[in-house]
Amino acid sequence: MKAWHEQLFQIRRPVPTPVYLFAAATAFLVPLVAWWTLTEMNVVDPLFLPSPARVVTSFNTLWEKGMFQTDVSLSVYRVTVGFLIAAAIAIPLGLLMGTFHIVEGLIEPIVNFIRYMPAAAFIPLIMLYIGIGEAAKITIIFIGSFFQLIVLVAAVARSVPQEMIQVAYTLGHARLGVIARVIIPASLPGIVENFRIVLGWAWTYVIVAEFIAAQEGLGYRILQSQRFLKTETIFLYILVIGILGLVFDQVIKYLSRWALPWAEGFEK
């Protein structure tokens, strides 16, 4: 009989669901309890660390005014549209880059050149070319997501074992058949994982996107609250962004398990 710590810390072995849920709950509860304790003991000035109660009060005020709902819906819209447009272009191009060296040669150098440029640096040009409306904000999120995602998708497609491709040729599949029946299915689990990662980055770009003449939105409200030293609102909206990102991540995770039943077996 193995000791409990040996059972829990086996490499790539699942743990019982209650243990997993307890660990996840602990990861959230410990910072929350520490935060509440520090504010109750007045260890930190409330201007710098507002209490959970003040954050809840801020939420209630913004909710009653309808500002919270508007901010959340607009930021969700901007992130979703910008990221989905980026994914719709990056995934097929990334698959082609990882499959054909000629496509890699055409696309990868310029993509690698641009992806090191900070998205915020494009704001003046975006305002000049597109204006200051919703399209400009969506474009920032697109730029921040597209060039990262395409490189990650190409790396996943490139990692499909050559043996699998050769077996498909041996079984009589033509080039398109190999792509459709081997490369795409084998790449999808990795693409979904990278999709989740880059979506997290897209949520960070909402702050940058809402620099552009925004009047509502999570990022706009954080910047406005900073000017007026409303730290409780800053805390509230940072927490909301984290919660929204986590919800999006978990939805994609569970949808992928349903849509890609072969993924777990392929990863093993």
C-alpha positions as CSV (number, residue, x, y, z in Angstrom):
1,M,0.0,0.0,0.0
2,K,1.5,3.3,-1.1
3,A,1.7,6.3,1.2
4,W,-0.9,9.0,0.5
5,H,1.7,11.4,-0.8
6,E,3.1,8.8,-3.2
7,Q,-0.4,8.2,-4.5
8,L,-1.2,11.9,-5.0
9,F,2.2,12.8,-6.6
10,Q,2.5,10.1,-9.3
11,I,3.5,11.5,-12.6
12,R,0.5,12.1,-14.9
13,R,-1.8,9.9,-12.8
14,P,-5.3,11.1,-11.9
15,V,-6.3,11.8,-8.3
16,P,-9.7,11.2,-6.8
17,T,-12.2,13.8,-7.9
18,P,-12.9,15.0,-4.3
19,V,-9.2,15.5,-3.7
20,Y,-8.9,17.5,-6.9
21,L,-11.9,19.7,-6.1
22,F,-10.5,20.3,-2.6
23,A,-7.2,21.4,-4.0
24,A,-8.9,23.7,-6.5
25,A,-11.1,25.2,-3.7
26,T,-8.1,25.7,-1.5
27,A,-6.3,27.6,-4.2
28,F,-9.1,30.2,-4.2
29,L,-9.9,30.2,-0.5
30,V,-6.4,30.8,0.9
31,P,-5.9,34.1,-0.9
32,L,-9.5,35.2,-0.1
33,V,-9.0,34.4,3.6
34,A,-5.7,36.2,3.6
35,W,-7.2,39.2,1.9
36,W,-10.1,39.4,4.4
37,T,-7.8,39.0,7.4
38,L,-5.4,41.8,6.3
39,T,-8.3,44.2,5.8
40,E,-10.1,43.2,9.0
41,M,-6.9,43.8,11.0
42,N,-6.2,47.1,9.2
43,V,-2.7,46.0,8.2
44,V,-3.0,47.8,4.9
45,D,-4.5,51.2,4.2
46,P,-8.0,50.6,2.6
47,L,-7.0,53.0,-0.3
48,F,-4.4,50.4,-1.4
49,L,-6.2,47.2,-0.3
50,P,-10.0,47.6,0.0
51,S,-11.9,45.0,2.0
52,P,-14.1,42.3,0.3
53,A,-17.1,44.1,1.7
54,R,-16.2,47.3,-0.1
55,V,-15.7,45.4,-3.4
56,V,-19.2,43.8,-3.0
57,T,-20.6,47.3,-2.3
58,S,-19.0,48.6,-5.4
59,F,-20.5,45.7,-7.4
60,N,-24.0,46.5,-6.0
61,T,-23.7,50.2,-6.9
62,L,-22.6,49.5,-10.4
63,W,-25.2,46.8,-10.9
64,E,-28.0,49.1,-9.8
65,K,-26.9,51.7,-12.2
66,G,-26.7,49.2,-15.0
67,M,-23.0,50.0,-15.6
68,F,-21.7,46.6,-14.6
69,Q,-23.9,44.7,-17.1
70,T,-23.0,47.1,-19.9
71,D,-19.2,46.9,-19.2
72,V,-19.3,43.1,-19.1
73,S,-21.4,42.6,-22.2
74,L,-19.3,45.1,-24.3
75,S,-15.9,43.6,-23.2
76,V,-17.2,40.0,-23.8
77,Y,-18.4,41.1,-27.3
78,R,-15.0,42.7,-28.1
79,V,-12.9,39.8,-27.0
80,T,-15.2,37.2,-28.6
81,V,-15.4,38.8,-32.0
82,G,-11.7,39.8,-32.1
83,F,-10.5,36.4,-31.0
84,L,-12.8,34.3,-33.2
85,I,-11.8,36.3,-36.3
86,A,-8.2,35.7,-35.4
87,A,-8.8,32.0,-34.8
88,A,-10.8,31.6,-38.1
89,I,-7.7,32.8,-40.1
90,A,-4.9,31.6,-37.9
91,I,-6.0,27.9,-37.6
92,P,-6.2,27.0,-41.3
93,L,-3.0,29.1,-42.1
94,G,-1.2,27.5,-39.1
95,L,-2.2,24.0,-40.3
96,L,-0.8,24.8,-43.8
97,M,2.4,26.2,-42.3
98,G,2.9,23.1,-40.2
99,T,2.2,20.8,-43.2
100,F,3.9,22.4,-46.2
101,H,7.4,23.9,-45.9
102,I,6.8,26.3,-48.8
103,V,3.8,27.8,-46.9
104,E,6.0,28.0,-43.8
105,G,8.6,29.9,-45.8
106,L,6.1,32.3,-47.1
107,I,4.3,33.1,-43.9
108,E,6.4,32.3,-40.8
109,P,9.2,34.9,-41.2
110,I,6.8,37.8,-41.5
111,V,4.6,36.4,-38.7
112,N,7.5,36.0,-36.4
113,F,8.6,39.5,-37.2
114,I,5.2,41.1,-36.4
115,R,4.4,39.0,-33.3
116,Y,7.2,40.6,-31.3
117,M,5.7,44.0,-31.8
118,P,3.4,45.1,-28.9
119,A,-0.2,45.4,-29.9
120,A,-0.4,48.8,-28.1
121,A,2.1,50.2,-30.6
122,F,-0.5,49.8,-33.4
123,I,-3.0,52.0,-31.6
124,P,-2.1,55.3,-33.4
125,L,-2.2,53.6,-36.8
126,I,-5.5,51.8,-36.1
127,M,-7.1,55.1,-35.0
128,L,-5.8,56.7,-38.2
129,Y,-6.9,53.9,-40.6
130,I,-10.0,52.5,-38.9
131,G,-11.1,55.2,-36.5
132,I,-12.1,55.0,-32.8
133,G,-15.2,52.8,-33.0
134,E,-15.8,49.2,-32.1
135,A,-13.8,48.0,-35.2
136,A,-10.6,49.6,-33.7
137,K,-11.0,47.8,-30.4
138,I,-11.7,44.5,-32.0
139,T,-8.6,45.0,-34.3
140,I,-6.3,45.4,-31.3
141,I,-7.6,42.0,-29.8
142,F,-7.2,40.5,-33.3
143,I,-3.6,41.6,-33.6
144,G,-2.8,40.5,-30.1
145,S,-4.2,37.0,-30.7
146,F,-3.6,36.2,-34.4
147,F,0.2,36.2,-34.6
148,Q,0.6,34.2,-31.5
149,L,-2.0,31.6,-32.4
150,I,-0.8,30.9,-35.9
151,V,2.7,30.1,-34.7
152,L,1.3,27.7,-32.0
153,V,-1.0,26.0,-34.4
154,A,1.8,25.5,-36.9
155,A,4.0,23.9,-34.2
156,V,1.2,21.5,-33.3
157,A,0.7,20.5,-37.0
158,R,4.4,20.1,-37.4
159,S,4.5,17.7,-34.4
160,V,2.2,15.1,-36.0
161,P,4.4,11.9,-36.2
162,Q,5.7,11.3,-39.7
163,E,5.0,7.6,-39.2
164,M,1.3,8.3,-39.1
165,I,1.5,10.2,-42.4
166,Q,3.4,7.4,-44.1
167,V,0.9,4.8,-42.9
168,A,-1.9,7.0,-44.4
169,Y,-0.1,7.0,-47.7
170,T,0.4,3.3,-47.5
171,L,-3.3,2.8,-47.0
172,G,-4.0,4.6,-50.2
173,H,-4.9,8.1,-49.1
174,A,-4.0,11.0,-51.4
175,R,-2.5,14.3,-50.1
176,L,-5.9,15.8,-49.2
177,G,-6.9,12.6,-47.5
178,V,-3.8,12.6,-45.3
179,I,-4.5,16.2,-44.3
180,A,-8.2,15.5,-43.6
181,R,-7.9,12.1,-41.9
182,V,-4.5,12.3,-40.2
183,I,-3.0,15.8,-39.7
184,I,-6.2,17.7,-38.8
185,P,-7.6,15.1,-36.3
186,A,-4.2,14.6,-34.7
187,S,-3.6,18.3,-34.4
188,L,-7.0,19.3,-33.0
189,P,-6.3,18.4,-29.3
190,G,-3.2,20.5,-29.4
191,I,-5.0,23.3,-31.3
192,V,-7.7,23.4,-28.6
193,E,-5.1,23.7,-25.8
194,N,-3.4,26.6,-27.6
195,F,-6.8,28.1,-28.4
196,R,-7.4,28.2,-24.6
197,I,-4.0,29.7,-23.9
198,V,-4.3,32.5,-26.5
199,L,-7.9,33.3,-25.4
200,G,-6.4,34.1,-22.0
201,W,-4.0,36.5,-23.7
202,A,-7.0,38.0,-25.6
203,W,-8.6,38.9,-22.3
204,T,-5.5,40.8,-21.3
205,Y,-5.7,42.8,-24.5
206,V,-9.1,44.1,-23.7
207,I,-7.5,46.7,-21.4
208,V,-5.3,47.9,-24.3
209,A,-8.2,47.8,-26.7
210,E,-10.3,50.0,-24.4
211,F,-7.7,52.7,-24.5
212,I,-9.2,53.7,-27.8
213,A,-12.0,56.2,-26.9
214,A,-14.0,53.7,-24.9
215,Q,-16.9,54.9,-22.8
216,E,-17.8,51.5,-21.3
217,G,-16.1,48.2,-20.8
218,L,-14.1,46.4,-18.1
219,G,-10.8,47.9,-19.2
220,Y,-12.2,51.4,-19.5
221,R,-13.7,51.2,-16.0
222,I,-10.4,50.0,-14.5
223,L,-8.6,53.0,-16.0
224,Q,-11.3,55.4,-15.0
225,S,-11.3,54.0,-11.4
226,Q,-7.5,54.5,-11.2
227,R,-7.9,58.2,-12.0
228,F,-10.3,58.6,-9.1
229,L,-8.5,56.2,-6.7
230,K,-11.5,53.8,-6.6
231,T,-9.4,50.8,-5.8
232,E,-12.5,48.7,-4.8
233,T,-13.8,49.0,-8.4
234,I,-10.4,48.2,-9.8
235,F,-10.3,45.0,-7.6
236,L,-13.9,44.2,-8.7
237,Y,-13.2,44.4,-12.4
238,I,-9.9,42.5,-12.2
239,L,-11.7,39.7,-10.4
240,V,-14.5,39.8,-13.0
241,I,-12.0,39.5,-15.9
242,G,-10.4,36.5,-14.1
243,I,-13.8,34.9,-13.6
244,L,-14.9,35.5,-17.2
245,G,-11.6,34.1,-18.5
246,L,-12.0,31.0,-16.3
247,V,-15.6,30.4,-17.5
248,F,-14.6,30.7,-21.1
249,D,-11.6,28.4,-20.5
250,Q,-13.7,25.7,-18.8
251,V,-16.5,25.9,-21.4
252,I,-13.9,25.3,-24.2
253,K,-12.3,22.5,-22.2
254,Y,-15.5,20.6,-21.7
255,L,-16.7,21.2,-25.2
256,S,-13.5,19.8,-26.6
257,R,-13.9,16.7,-24.5
258,W,-17.3,16.2,-26.0
259,A,-16.3,17.1,-29.6
260,L,-12.9,15.3,-29.6
261,P,-13.4,11.9,-27.9
262,W,-10.1,10.6,-29.3
263,A,-8.0,13.4,-27.8
264,E,-7.3,11.8,-24.4
265,G,-6.2,8.5,-26.0
266,F,-4.1,10.3,-28.6
267,E,-2.3,12.3,-25.9
268,K,-1.5,9.1,-24.1
